[in-house]
Amino acid sequence: MFKKNGLLKSPDSKPKEKYLLLFAVAFIGMMISFIPSMIVNKGIFLYYGDFNSQQMMFYQHCHDAVRSGNMGWDWGTDLGSSFVGSYAFYLLGSPFFWLTTLFPSGAVPYLIPWLLALKTAIAAITAYAYIRFFVDNTSACFIGGLLYAFSGFQTYNVFFNHFHDATAFFPLMLLGFELLVQKNKKGPFAVAVAICATISYFFFACEVVFVVIYFFLRCLDKDFEIDMKKFGLLILEAVIGVMISAVIFLPSALSVMGNYRVNERLYGLDLVIYGENVRIPRIIQSFFMLSDMPARINILNSDKARWASMAGYLPMFSMAGVIAFMRTRKKGKDSWLTKAIIVFGIMACVPILNSSFVL
């Protein structure tokens, strides 16, 4: 017998969603980590290195340029460059950046930690929404959302705070994909593609490669039903999403294609073997241990690994839950996830496969 008001509930009762609670916990949790620095620096969060000397400066410069209407040729960057081409990677497609334009210039440094906390909270609830598509237990989804929002990649890349713009919305692309194929819901995938392509053309390339591999992995699941019609809809909505984002995506792409610095290639053994002997051990370490601060490497030191965003640690659980899942899900409905972990693990250890995410 099930208790009406106890811990046990009828299987017919609809679980209460935890979006609002998750948002609050993630936001407050991130702010707590910033408070000591904010107290010392009178309301401003300071880190070190590029965060102070570049990230903060870019925010301030872009904010002032937008507020003054100087969004064409930017004489304040290098010896002069395209404003969109220079800052689309960092800020211009970010809804969080545009929030700052509602405030005066002097407020920008004080807004940064609050924006980082907001990005973290949104990352948590979008991850929750994606996991909720597969998982009925809302408490498990709650934990999953927090693990994503406070993963090693997220905490490491406070240093590169614009990375958080991309990760905040990426789960929506996977959710839109599933809704279109599994539920025949048209539109969400195109909207998610448009959002991700607008936020960052660089991360969008990574996300496209990931989603293509994700598609083939999902096809290994017997419950994943797709036909040519649905496949055609996926392609159509992907194209529509990119077209929606073209106002910022196209000039960004043209600017990058015209930059001689993107002509670097891998040759010979560099295609399959990393040029430093500590790279693969560092990749493995990053999943089992908290990451070192950028440029402050303590274990397996390497100059090439500085600022490498090599951080896959899951707070509290580390790889314990992942390994347990893989051992119990070798076959059956969820085995595609085990295969996904293996595939992406191998790709991380092979230079040409790893580099495919940045085309």
Secondary structure, 3 states (H helix, E strand, C coil): CCCCCCCCCCCCCCCCCCHHHHHHHHHHHHHHHHHHHHHHCCCCCCCCCHHHHHHHHHHHHHHHHHHHCCCCEECCCCCCEEHHHHHHHHHHCCHHHHHHCCCCHHHHHHHHHHHHHHHHHHHHHHHHHHHHHHCCCHHHHHHHHHHHHCCHHHHHCCCCCCHHHHHHHHHHHHHHHHHHHHHCCCCHHHHHHHHHHHHCHHHHHHHHHHHHHHHHHHCCCCCCCCCHHHHHHHHHHHHHHHHHCHHHHHHHHHHHHCCHHHCCCCCHHHHCCCCCCCHHHHHHHHHHCCCCECCECCCCCCHHHCCCCCCCCCCCCCCHHHHHHHHHCCCCCCHHHHHHHHHHHHHHHCHHHHHHHHC
